[in-house]
Amino acid sequence: MKTDLKRELASYRATRGRFDLITVPPRQYRTYDGQGDPNTAPAYVRALGALYPVAYALKFFSKRELDRDYTVMPLEGLWWADDPELFTTRRDKDAWYWTLMILVPDWLEAAHVEQSRDAAVAKGVDGVGEIRLERLDEGLCVQTLHIGSFDDEASVLAELHGRVIPDRGLRMTGRHHEIYLSDARRAAPEKLRTILRQPVEAVAGTSPTVRPR
């Protein structure tokens, strides 16, 4: 039986127009760091070209050697800039930093990821050496579902940063996190489904209500 963690993990579900407060447990990812406009930066294309072959090599290893098949998880990204307004009122994509990543199931270990990297290298995949296995512990987060083009996220992020988070007695802590539920190569821009997530912490004296993860 094939495992689909996107269906099993509640933090991969969100609702448009609703900002949920959830707790996300520590999880491991294959990651690739870069900087610049994702539409034009060669590093972004190189990252995608490296992450997916390793992801599928790892999936096939798990199925063949561990008898545990699973669906490769969607692409995700951590995004940040020196000024948060570069994502909202002043969207300067050339100033963005990013980490692209794909979730690694918790039954797989670092040695397994290394073997999948070796398999991709043997096939001549470029950029594999820059992929790392990292553990991300986001903890308390606010997230919502955005439907539409990536450029239309700005108003949602402005509401999240400027109203939702402070009104709930919270403040931002970690990096802006996006989960791409749609394949941007196939879906029309107005139909793209993206989870927007922001790690937060409670301001002293508040007790936020947390939804199950």
Residue frames as a rotation matrix with the C-alpha (Angstrom) as fourth column:
MET 1
0.576 0.817 0.000 0.00
0.817 -0.576 0.000 0.00
0.000 0.000 -1.000 0.00
LYS 2
-0.313 -0.689 0.654 1.31
0.669 -0.648 -0.363 3.44
0.674 0.324 0.664 -0.93
THR 3
-0.032 0.217 -0.976 1.46
0.899 -0.420 -0.123 6.06
-0.437 -0.881 -0.182 1.83
ASP 4
-0.023 0.068 0.997 0.28
0.606 -0.793 0.069 9.57
0.795 0.606 -0.023 0.99
LEU 5
-0.480 -0.265 -0.837 1.50
0.871 -0.256 -0.419 11.84
-0.104 -0.930 0.354 3.78
LYS 6
-0.943 0.185 0.276 -0.15
-0.092 -0.944 0.318 14.85
0.319 0.274 0.907 2.20
ARG 7
-0.004 0.993 -0.120 -3.48
-0.185 0.118 0.976 13.24
0.983 0.026 0.184 3.09
GLU 8
0.234 0.081 -0.969 -2.39
0.737 0.635 0.231 11.94
0.634 -0.768 0.089 6.48
LEU 9
-0.603 -0.555 -0.573 -0.74
0.794 -0.485 -0.366 15.07
-0.075 -0.676 0.733 7.91
ALA 10
0.402 0.900 -0.171 -3.29
0.885 -0.430 -0.179 17.72
-0.235 -0.080 -0.969 8.88
SER 11
0.118 -0.424 -0.898 -0.75
0.149 -0.887 0.438 20.53
-0.982 -0.186 -0.041 8.48
TYR 12
-0.921 -0.357 0.154 -0.92
0.186 -0.056 0.981 19.92
-0.341 0.933 0.118 4.71
ARG 13
-0.165 0.916 0.366 -4.57
0.917 0.005 0.400 21.03
0.364 0.401 -0.841 4.72
ALA 14
-0.814 -0.034 -0.580 -5.78
0.298 -0.882 -0.366 24.62
-0.499 -0.470 0.728 4.92
THR 15
0.112 0.946 0.303 -8.88
0.951 -0.013 -0.308 26.63
-0.288 0.323 -0.902 4.06
ARG 16
-0.556 -0.257 0.790 -9.09
0.615 -0.767 0.183 29.73
0.559 0.587 0.585 1.91
GLY 17
0.007 0.552 0.834 -10.11
-0.158 -0.823 0.546 32.80
0.987 -0.135 0.081 3.88
ARG 18
0.960 0.280 0.027 -9.42
-0.082 0.187 0.979 31.17
0.269 -0.942 0.203 7.26
PHE 19
0.013 -0.982 0.188 -6.23
-0.589 -0.160 -0.792 31.62
0.808 -0.101 -0.580 9.29
ASP 20
0.855 0.314 -0.413 -5.63
0.051 0.742 0.669 28.55
0.517 -0.592 0.618 11.44
LEU 21
0.166 -0.781 0.602 -3.30
-0.966 -0.251 -0.060 28.41
0.198 -0.572 -0.796 14.42
ILE 22
0.911 0.099 -0.401 -1.59
-0.107 0.994 0.004 25.02
0.399 0.040 0.916 14.46
THR 23
0.374 -0.850 0.370 1.45
-0.685 0.015 0.728 23.29
-0.625 -0.526 -0.577 15.94
VAL 24
0.780 -0.206 -0.591 3.79
-0.435 0.501 -0.748 21.67
0.450 0.841 0.301 13.43
PRO 25
0.833 -0.486 0.263 6.13
0.034 0.521 0.853 18.99
-0.552 -0.702 0.451 14.84
PRO 26
-0.077 -0.935 -0.347 9.79
-0.653 -0.216 0.726 18.67
-0.754 0.283 -0.593 13.78
ARG 27
0.848 0.325 0.419 10.13
0.106 0.671 -0.734 17.23
-0.520 0.667 0.534 10.29
GLN 28
-0.191 -0.981 0.043 13.01
0.136 0.017 0.991 16.39
-0.972 0.195 0.130 7.96
TYR 29
0.872 0.445 -0.205 13.46
-0.068 -0.303 -0.951 17.73
-0.485 0.843 -0.234 4.44
ARG 30
-0.061 -0.818 0.572 15.82
0.967 0.094 0.237 17.62
-0.248 0.568 0.785 1.50
THR 31
0.702 0.317 -0.637 16.76
0.304 -0.943 -0.134 21.28
-0.644 -0.099 -0.759 1.05
TYR 32
-0.107 -0.695 0.711 18.50
0.989 -0.147 0.005 23.53
0.101 0.704 0.703 -1.48
ASP 33
0.208 0.108 -0.972 19.37
0.528 -0.849 0.019 27.19
-0.823 -0.517 -0.234 -0.76
GLY 34
-0.310 -0.349 0.884 19.41
0.935 -0.282 0.216 30.08
0.174 0.894 0.414 -3.19
GLN 35
-0.262 0.177 -0.949 18.74
0.350 -0.899 -0.265 33.76
-0.899 -0.401 0.173 -3.80
GLY 36
-0.934 -0.119 -0.338 16.95
-0.210 -0.581 0.786 35.85
-0.290 0.805 0.518 -6.42
ASP 37
-0.136 0.925 -0.353 13.78
-0.939 -0.234 -0.252 36.02
-0.316 0.297 0.901 -8.49
PRO 38
-0.249 0.040 0.968 12.37
-0.087 0.994 -0.063 32.49
-0.965 -0.100 -0.244 -8.87
ASN 39
0.789 0.607 0.098 11.18
0.074 0.065 -0.995 33.40
-0.610 0.792 0.007 -12.37
THR 40
0.871 -0.465 -0.159 14.64
-0.348 -0.356 -0.867 34.31
0.346 0.811 -0.472 -13.65
ALA 41
0.251 -0.841 0.479 17.36
-0.919 -0.051 0.391 33.08
-0.304 -0.538 -0.786 -11.26
PRO 42
0.056 -0.295 -0.954 19.36
-0.634 0.727 -0.263 30.16
0.771 0.620 -0.146 -12.76
ALA 43
-0.870 -0.433 0.235 19.88
-0.440 0.470 -0.765 28.82
0.221 -0.769 -0.599 -9.23
TYR 44
-0.186 0.887 0.423 16.13
-0.783 0.126 -0.610 28.27
-0.594 -0.444 0.671 -8.84
VAL 45
0.603 0.356 -0.714 15.94
-0.763 0.518 -0.386 26.14
0.232 0.778 0.584 -11.99
ARG 46
-0.309 -0.819 -0.484 19.04
-0.495 0.573 -0.653 24.25
0.812 0.037 -0.582 -10.88
ALA 47
-0.733 0.084 0.675 17.48
-0.649 0.212 -0.731 23.58
-0.204 -0.974 -0.101 -7.46
LEU 48
0.353 0.931 0.096 14.34
-0.801 0.354 -0.484 22.10
-0.484 0.094 0.870 -8.99
GLY 49
0.513 -0.204 -0.834 16.42
-0.658 0.530 -0.535 20.03
0.551 0.823 0.138 -11.37
ALA 50
-0.605 -0.782 -0.150 18.34
-0.441 0.486 -0.754 18.53
0.662 -0.390 -0.639 -8.45
LEU 51
-0.581 0.379 0.720 15.61
-0.758 0.071 -0.649 18.08
-0.297 -0.923 0.246 -5.83
TYR 52
0.422 0.902 -0.098 13.16
-0.879 0.380 -0.288 16.03
-0.222 0.207 0.953 -7.85
PRO 53
0.263 -0.350 -0.899 15.55
-0.459 0.774 -0.435 13.33
0.848 0.527 0.043 -9.14
VAL 54
-0.823 -0.561 0.088 16.78
-0.315 0.323 -0.892 12.79
0.472 -0.762 -0.443 -5.59
ALA 55
-0.332 0.789 0.517 13.20
-0.875 -0.052 -0.481 12.70
-0.353 -0.612 0.708 -4.31
TYR 56
0.636 0.628 -0.448 12.24
-0.760 0.612 -0.220 9.95
0.136 0.480 0.866 -6.74
ALA 57
-0.147 -0.755 -0.639 15.46
-0.340 0.645 -0.684 8.02
0.929 0.116 -0.352 -6.21
LEU 58
-0.849 -0.141 0.510 14.66
-0.524 0.089 -0.847 8.01
0.074 -0.986 -0.149 -2.48
LYS 59
0.136 0.977 0.166 11.08
-0.938 0.181 -0.297 6.91
-0.320 -0.115 0.940 -3.11
PHE 60
0.563 0.062 -0.824 12.24
-0.558 0.764 -0.323 3.97
0.610 0.642 0.465 -5.26
PHE 61
-0.590 -0.795 -0.143 14.87
-0.343 0.407 -0.847 3.04
0.731 -0.451 -0.512 -2.65
SER 62
-0.594 0.419 0.687 12.20
-0.756 0.001 -0.654 2.97
-0.274 -0.908 0.316 0.07
LYS 63
0.502 0.842 -0.198 9.89
-0.855 0.449 -0.260 0.83
-0.130 0.300 0.945 -2.03
ARG 64
0.437 -0.390 -0.811 12.62
-0.413 0.714 -0.565 -1.58
0.799 0.582 0.151 -3.14
GLU 65
-0.492 -0.824 -0.281 14.74
-0.071 0.359 -0.930 -1.92
0.867 -0.438 -0.235 0.01
LEU 66
-0.949 0.125 0.288 12.29
-0.305 -0.145 -0.941 -1.14
-0.076 -0.981 0.176 2.82
ASP 67
-0.668 0.744 0.022 9.04
0.666 0.585 0.463 -2.31
0.331 0.323 -0.886 1.22
ARG 68
-0.053 0.632 -0.773 7.46
0.666 -0.554 -0.499 1.08
-0.744 -0.542 -0.392 1.99
ASP 69
-0.494 -0.034 0.869 6.11
0.806 -0.393 0.443 2.94
0.326 0.919 0.222 -1.00
TYR 70
-0.036 0.487 -0.873 4.92
0.636 -0.662 -0.396 6.53
-0.771 -0.569 -0.286 -0.74
THR 71
0.645 0.315 0.696 3.83
0.733 -0.511 -0.448 9.49
0.215 0.799 -0.561 -2.82
VAL 72
-0.516 -0.852 0.086 6.55
0.814 -0.519 -0.259 12.11
0.265 -0.064 0.962 -3.27
MET 73
0.117 0.567 -0.815 5.50
0.803 -0.537 -0.258 15.16
-0.584 -0.625 -0.519 -1.28
PRO 74
0.805 0.262 0.533 4.89
0.554 -0.653 -0.516 18.58
0.213 0.711 -0.670 -2.86
LEU 75
-0.278 -0.882 0.379 7.56
0.669 -0.461 -0.583 21.19
0.689 0.091 0.719 -3.28
GLU 76
0.742 0.423 -0.520 7.86
0.669 -0.522 0.529 23.65
-0.047 -0.741 -0.670 -0.40
GLY 77
-0.024 -0.779 0.626 9.80
0.568 -0.526 -0.633 26.85
0.823 0.341 0.455 0.10
LEU 78
0.336 -0.011 -0.942 11.09
0.823 -0.483 0.299 29.02
-0.458 -0.876 -0.153 2.92
TRP 79
0.178 -0.178 0.968 11.33
0.713 -0.654 -0.252 32.67
0.678 0.735 0.010 1.88
TRP 80
0.502 -0.020 -0.864 12.88
0.715 -0.552 0.429 35.68
-0.486 -0.834 -0.263 3.56
ALA 81
0.257 -0.434 0.863 14.39
0.587 -0.640 -0.497 39.10
0.768 0.634 0.090 2.89
ASP 82
-0.752 -0.624 -0.213 16.11
0.563 -0.439 -0.700 41.83
0.343 -0.647 0.681 4.86
ASP 83
-0.820 0.572 0.004 12.80
-0.519 -0.742 -0.425 43.76
-0.240 -0.351 0.905 4.92
PRO 84
-0.589 0.639 0.495 9.45
0.425 0.766 -0.483 41.84
-0.688 -0.074 -0.722 5.21
GLU 85
0.258 0.732 -0.631 7.75
-0.222 -0.591 -0.776 44.49
-0.941 0.340 0.010 3.05
LEU 86
-0.575 -0.527 -0.626 9.72
-0.745 0.021 0.666 43.14
-0.338 0.850 -0.405 0.10
PHE 87
-0.925 0.331 0.189 7.07
0.366 0.908 0.205 40.37
-0.103 0.258 -0.960 0.08
THR 88
-0.081 0.973 -0.217 4.05
0.842 -0.049 -0.537 42.63
-0.533 -0.226 -0.815 0.47
THR 89
0.713 0.451 -0.536 3.97
0.193 -0.862 -0.469 46.33
-0.674 0.231 -0.702 -0.43
ARG 90
0.373 -0.667 -0.644 7.36
-0.889 -0.455 -0.044 46.29
-0.264 0.590 -0.763 -2.20
ARG 91
0.799 0.006 0.601 7.70
0.024 0.999 -0.043 42.94
-0.600 0.049 0.798 -3.95
ASP 92
0.367 -0.788 -0.495 11.35
-0.930 -0.307 -0.201 43.02
0.006 0.534 -0.845 -4.99
LYS 93
0.985 0.160 0.063 11.93
-0.161 0.987 -0.002 39.41
-0.062 -0.008 0.998 -6.01
ASP 94
0.432 -0.895 -0.117 15.60
0.002 0.130 -0.992 39.94
0.902 0.428 0.058 -6.77
ALA 95
-0.281 -0.525 0.803 16.12
-0.764 -0.384 -0.519 40.59
0.581 -0.759 -0.293 -3.04
TRP 96
0.712 0.627 0.315 14.47
-0.694 0.564 0.448 37.36
0.104 -0.538 0.837 -1.92
TYR 97
-0.646 -0.761 0.056 16.36
-0.756 0.629 -0.183 34.48
0.104 -0.160 -0.982 -0.31
TRP 98
0.475 0.875 -0.099 14.86
-0.861 0.485 0.152 31.01
0.181 0.013 0.983 -0.41
THR 99
-0.737 -0.523 0.428 15.24
-0.569 0.822 0.026 27.40
-0.365 -0.224 -0.904 0.59
LEU 100
0.120 0.744 -0.657 13.41
-0.879 0.387 0.278 24.90
0.461 0.544 0.701 -1.59
MET 101
-0.763 -0.378 0.525 12.60
-0.615 0.675 -0.407 21.60
-0.200 -0.633 -0.748 0.06
ILE 102
0.061 0.743 -0.666 10.67
-0.576 0.571 0.585 18.33
0.815 0.348 0.463 -0.13
LEU 103
0.360 0.182 0.915 9.57
-0.924 0.208 0.322 16.39
-0.132 -0.961 0.243 2.95
VAL 104
-0.499 -0.530 -0.686 11.40
-0.501 0.822 -0.271 13.15
0.707 0.208 -0.676 3.75
PRO 105
0.598 0.763 -0.246 9.26
-0.249 0.469 0.848 10.49
0.762 -0.446 0.470 5.53
ASP 106
0.399 -0.442 0.803 10.42
-0.912 -0.278 0.300 9.88
0.090 -0.853 -0.515 9.08
TRP 107
0.846 -0.117 0.520 11.22
-0.048 0.955 0.293 6.21
-0.531 -0.273 0.802 8.46
LEU 108
0.710 -0.637 0.300 14.07
0.503 0.160 -0.849 7.23
0.493 0.754 0.434 6.13
GLU 109
0.646 -0.569 -0.508 17.50
0.469 -0.229 0.853 8.10
-0.602 -0.790 0.119 7.50
ALA 110
0.491 -0.534 -0.689 20.43
-0.582 -0.789 0.196 10.26
-0.648 0.305 -0.698 6.44
ALA 111
-0.541 -0.741 0.397 22.23
-0.220 0.580 0.784 7.24
-0.812 0.337 -0.477 4.96
HIS 112
-0.008 0.633 0.774 19.22
0.772 0.496 -0.398 6.52
-0.636 0.594 -0.493 2.75
VAL 113
0.865 0.304 -0.399 19.18
0.055 -0.848 -0.527 10.09
-0.498 0.434 -0.751 1.48
GLU 114
0.036 -0.946 -0.323 22.90
-0.645 -0.269 0.715 9.87
-0.763 0.182 -0.620 0.74
GLN 115
-0.524 -0.183 0.832 22.32
0.345 0.848 0.404 6.74
-0.779 0.498 -0.381 -1.33
SER 116
0.488 0.778 0.397 19.61
0.737 -0.123 -0.665 8.51
-0.469 0.616 -0.633 -3.32
ARG 117
0.674 -0.357 -0.647 21.98
-0.424 -0.904 0.057 11.42
-0.605 0.236 -0.760 -3.94
ASP 118
-0.417 -0.880 0.229 24.61
-0.338 0.383 0.860 8.99
-0.844 0.281 -0.457 -5.22
ALA 119
-0.160 0.444 0.882 22.05
0.736 0.649 -0.194 7.48
-0.658 0.618 -0.431 -7.59
ALA 120
0.856 0.498 -0.139 21.21
0.313 -0.713 -0.628 10.93
-0.412 0.494 -0.766 -8.98
VAL 121
0.275 -0.852 -0.446 24.90
-0.625 -0.511 0.590 11.80
-0.730 0.116 -0.673 -9.37
ALA 122
-0.480 -0.464 0.744 25.46
0.151 0.792 0.592 8.56
-0.864 0.396 -0.310 -11.30
LYS 123
0.230 0.659 0.716 22.79
0.895 0.146 -0.422 9.72
-0.382 0.738 -0.557 -13.76
GLY 124
-0.562 -0.608 0.560 24.58
0.789 -0.597 0.143 13.04
0.248 0.522 0.816 -14.25
VAL 125
0.567 0.819 0.090 22.09
0.726 -0.548 0.415 15.25
0.389 -0.170 -0.905 -12.38
ASP 126
-0.358 -0.716 0.600 23.54
0.362 -0.698 -0.618 18.72
0.861 -0.004 0.509 -11.79
GLY 127
-0.208 0.207 0.956 23.50
-0.586 -0.809 0.047 20.40
0.783 -0.550 0.289 -8.38
VAL 128
0.571 0.495 -0.655 22.91
0.138 0.729 0.671 17.29
0.809 -0.473 0.348 -6.28
GLY 129
-0.274 -0.801 -0.531 25.94
0.731 0.185 -0.657 18.06
0.625 -0.569 0.535 -4.12
GLU 130
-0.820 -0.015 0.572 24.18
-0.224 -0.912 -0.345 21.16
0.526 -0.411 0.745 -2.77
ILE 131
0.281 0.954 -0.105 21.21
-0.319 0.196 0.927 19.20
0.905 -0.227 0.359 -1.40
ARG 132
-0.823 -0.493 0.283 21.19
-0.404 0.157 -0.901 18.73
0.400 -0.856 -0.328 2.37
LEU 133
-0.026 0.785 -0.619 19.03
0.562 0.524 0.641 16.79
0.827 -0.331 -0.454 4.81
GLU 134
-0.852 -0.232 0.469 17.76
-0.178 -0.715 -0.676 19.22
0.492 -0.660 0.568 7.43
ARG 135
-0.345 0.738 -0.580 15.32
0.912 0.409 -0.023 19.06
0.220 -0.537 -0.814 10.31
LEU 136
-0.672 0.230 0.704 12.88
-0.099 -0.970 0.223 21.95
0.734 0.080 0.675 10.66
ASP 137
-0.465 0.515 -0.720 11.05
0.885 0.299 -0.358 22.59
0.031 -0.803 -0.595 13.94
GLU 138
-0.578 0.283 0.765 8.45
0.181 -0.870 0.458 25.30
0.796 0.403 0.452 13.28
GLY 139
-0.854 0.265 -0.449 6.21
0.476 0.045 -0.879 24.74
-0.213 -0.963 -0.164 16.27
LEU 140
0.012 0.913 -0.408 3.36
0.522 -0.354 -0.776 27.25
-0.853 -0.203 -0.481 16.57
CYS 141
-0.936 -0.292 0.198 2.25
0.303 -0.376 0.876 28.59
-0.181 0.879 0.441 13.15
VAL 142
0.051 0.932 -0.359 -0.57
-0.202 -0.342 -0.918 30.47
-0.978 0.119 0.171 11.46
GLN 143
-0.909 -0.373 0.186 -1.50
0.094 0.252 0.963 29.21
-0.406 0.893 -0.194 8.01
THR 144
0.164 0.945 -0.284 -4.10
-0.352 -0.213 -0.912 29.71
-0.922 0.249 0.297 5.31
LEU 145
-0.134 -0.132 0.982 -4.80
0.780 0.598 0.187 28.57
-0.611 0.791 0.023 1.75
HIS 146
-0.191 0.035 -0.981 -4.22
-0.462 -0.885 0.059 30.95
-0.866 0.465 0.185 -1.14
ILE 147
0.132 0.268 0.954 -5.85
0.749 0.604 -0.273 30.22
-0.649 0.751 -0.121 -4.48
GLY 148
0.980 0.155 -0.125 -4.46
0.034 -0.751 -0.659 32.20
-0.196 0.642 -0.741 -7.38
SER 149
0.570 -0.810 0.140 -1.18
0.244 0.003 -0.970 33.37
0.785 0.587 0.199 -8.83
PHE 150
0.039 -0.666 -0.745 1.90
0.988 0.138 -0.072 33.77
0.151 -0.733 0.663 -6.67
ASP 151
-0.788 -0.369 0.494 1.89
0.364 -0.925 -0.110 37.52
0.497 0.093 0.863 -7.35
ASP 152
0.038 0.894 0.446 -1.59
-0.224 -0.427 0.876 37.77
0.974 -0.133 0.184 -5.80
GLU 153
0.133 -0.052 -0.990 -0.28
0.814 0.575 0.080 36.50
0.565 -0.817 0.119 -2.45
ALA 154
-0.704 -0.617 0.351 0.82
0.329 -0.722 -0.609 39.99
0.629 -0.314 0.711 -1.39
SER 155
-0.200 0.702 0.684 -2.57
-0.625 -0.629 0.463 41.10
0.755 -0.335 0.564 -0.03
VAL 156
0.720 0.433 -0.542 -3.00
0.060 0.740 0.670 37.84
0.691 -0.515 0.507 1.92
LEU 157
-0.050 -0.841 -0.539 0.45
0.850 0.247 -0.465 38.19
0.524 -0.482 0.702 3.45
ALA 158
-0.677 -0.152 0.720 -0.20
-0.082 -0.957 -0.279 41.83
0.731 -0.248 0.635 4.32
GLU 159
0.352 0.875 0.333 -3.35
-0.588 -0.070 0.806 40.78
0.728 -0.479 0.490 6.19
LEU 160
0.638 -0.169 -0.751 -1.55
0.468 0.859 0.205 37.92
0.611 -0.482 0.628 7.90
HIS 161
-0.358 -0.912 -0.201 1.38
0.780 -0.173 -0.601 40.07
0.513 -0.372 0.773 9.02
GLY 162
-0.817 -0.078 0.572 -0.48
-0.038 -0.981 -0.188 43.29
0.576 -0.175 0.799 9.76
ARG 163
-0.083 0.874 0.479 -3.79
-0.851 -0.312 0.422 42.14
0.518 -0.372 0.770 11.24
VAL 164
0.630 0.479 -0.612 -4.18
-0.199 0.861 0.469 38.42
0.751 -0.173 0.637 11.97
ILE 165
-0.011 -0.730 -0.683 -0.96
0.617 0.533 -0.579 37.80
0.787 -0.428 0.445 13.86
PRO 166
-0.878 -0.347 0.329 -0.93
-0.023 -0.656 -0.754 40.94
0.478 -0.670 0.568 16.07
ASP 167
-0.109 0.922 0.371 -4.71
-0.800 -0.303 0.518 40.72
0.590 -0.240 0.770 16.71
ARG 168
0.694 0.349 -0.630 -4.21
-0.020 0.884 0.467 37.25
0.720 -0.312 0.620 18.18
GLY 169
0.817 -0.407 0.408 -1.48
-0.533 -0.265 0.804 38.38
-0.219 -0.874 -0.433 20.52
LEU 170
0.669 -0.590 0.452 1.25
0.602 0.787 0.137 36.77
-0.437 0.180 0.881 18.44
ARG 171
0.480 -0.567 -0.669 4.48
-0.681 -0.722 0.124 37.82
-0.553 0.396 -0.733 16.77
MET 172
0.897 -0.155 -0.415 6.38
-0.266 0.561 -0.784 36.34
0.354 0.813 0.462 13.85
THR 173
0.538 -0.748 0.390 9.43
-0.360 0.214 0.908 34.20
-0.762 -0.629 -0.154 14.58
GLY 174
-0.179 -0.659 0.731 10.60
0.383 0.637 0.668 31.93
-0.906 0.400 0.139 11.74
ARG 175
-0.882 -0.285 -0.374 10.66
-0.230 -0.432 0.872 32.24
-0.411 0.855 0.316 7.96
HIS 176
0.093 0.915 -0.394 7.65
-0.864 -0.123 -0.489 32.51
-0.496 0.385 0.778 5.67
HIS 177
-0.756 -0.278 0.593 6.78
-0.111 0.947 0.302 29.01
-0.645 0.163 -0.746 4.46
GLU 178
0.025 0.761 -0.649 4.89
-0.967 -0.145 -0.208 28.05
-0.252 0.633 0.732 1.30
ILE 179
-0.528 -0.063 0.847 3.60
0.008 0.997 0.079 24.60
-0.849 0.049 -0.526 0.32
TYR 180
-0.530 0.240 -0.814 2.79
-0.824 -0.375 0.426 24.21
-0.203 0.895 0.396 -3.37
LEU 181
-0.191 0.568 0.801 -0.20
-0.158 0.787 -0.596 21.88
-0.969 -0.241 -0.061 -3.62
SER 182
0.880 0.474 0.022 -0.52
-0.018 0.080 -0.997 22.53
-0.474 0.877 0.079 -7.38
ASP 183
-0.057 -0.862 0.504 1.98
0.808 0.257 0.530 21.91
-0.587 0.437 0.682 -10.14
ALA 184
0.169 0.107 -0.980 2.71
-0.125 -0.984 -0.129 25.38
-0.978 0.144 -0.153 -11.53
ARG 185
-0.832 -0.519 -0.195 3.79
-0.275 0.081 0.958 23.79
-0.481 0.851 -0.211 -14.82
ARG 186
-0.828 0.537 0.160 0.31
0.520 0.632 0.575 22.40
0.208 0.559 -0.802 -15.43
ALA 187
0.015 0.892 -0.451 -2.25
0.948 -0.157 -0.278 24.50
-0.319 -0.424 -0.848 -13.51
ALA 188
0.209 0.154 0.966 -3.52
0.555 -0.832 0.013 27.87
0.805 0.534 -0.259 -14.67
PRO 189
-0.754 -0.614 0.235 -2.19
0.178 -0.536 -0.825 30.71
0.633 -0.580 0.513 -12.46
GLU 190
-0.331 0.692 0.641 -5.67
-0.786 -0.579 0.218 31.55
0.522 -0.432 0.736 -11.13
LYS 191
0.706 0.627 -0.330 -6.13
-0.386 0.731 0.563 27.95
0.594 -0.270 0.758 -9.96
LEU 192
-0.286 -0.890 -0.354 -2.83
-0.004 0.371 -0.929 27.47
0.958 -0.265 -0.109 -8.10
ARG 193
0.847 0.532 -0.021 -3.33
-0.032 0.090 0.995 26.25
0.531 -0.842 0.093 -4.52
THR 194
-0.219 -0.976 0.004 -0.63
0.158 -0.040 -0.987 27.30
0.963 -0.216 0.163 -2.06
ILE 195
0.684 0.312 -0.659 -0.53
0.684 0.040 0.728 26.97
0.254 -0.949 -0.186 1.73
LEU 196
0.059 -0.619 0.783 0.95
-0.110 -0.784 -0.611 30.11
0.992 -0.051 -0.114 3.28
ARG 197
0.670 0.098 -0.735 2.45
0.632 0.443 0.636 29.45
0.388 -0.891 0.235 6.73
GLN 198
0.125 -0.633 0.764 4.12
-0.322 -0.754 -0.573 31.76
0.938 -0.174 -0.298 9.23
PRO 199
-0.107 -0.235 -0.966 5.78
0.808 0.545 -0.223 30.50
0.579 -0.805 0.131 12.45
VAL 200
0.188 0.270 0.944 4.79
-0.288 -0.904 0.316 32.62
0.939 -0.332 -0.093 15.44
GLU 201
-0.630 -0.232 -0.741 5.04
0.625 0.415 -0.662 32.84
0.461 -0.880 -0.116 19.20
ALA 202
0.480 0.868 -0.130 2.65
0.745 -0.325 0.583 34.17
0.463 -0.377 -0.802 21.80
VAL 203
-0.199 -0.427 0.882 3.28
-0.179 -0.869 -0.461 37.59
0.964 -0.249 0.097 23.23
ALA 204
-0.917 -0.226 -0.329 3.68
0.259 0.291 -0.921 37.46
0.304 -0.930 -0.209 27.02
GLY 205
-0.770 0.638 0.013 0.32
-0.309 -0.355 -0.882 37.22
-0.558 -0.683 0.471 28.79
THR 206
-0.010 0.786 -0.618 -1.66
-1.000 -0.018 -0.006 35.66
-0.016 0.618 0.786 25.91
SER 207
-0.476 -0.051 0.878 -3.00
-0.236 0.969 -0.071 32.13
-0.847 -0.241 -0.474 25.50
PRO 208
-0.397 0.320 -0.860 -3.67
-0.917 -0.166 0.362 31.34
-0.027 0.933 0.360 21.82
THR 209
0.399 0.608 0.686 -6.01
-0.447 0.782 -0.433 28.51
-0.800 -0.134 0.584 20.84
VAL 210
-0.572 -0.728 -0.377 -4.23
-0.736 0.253 0.627 25.89
-0.361 0.637 -0.681 18.75
ARG 211
0.596 0.731 -0.332 -5.96
-0.802 0.514 -0.306 23.63
-0.053 0.448 0.892 16.23
PRO 212
0.521 -0.410 0.749 -4.80
0.025 0.884 0.466 19.99
-0.853 -0.224 0.471 16.00
ARG 213
-0.279 -0.742 -0.610 -1.95
-0.688 -0.288 0.665 19.48
-0.670 0.605 -0.431 13.56
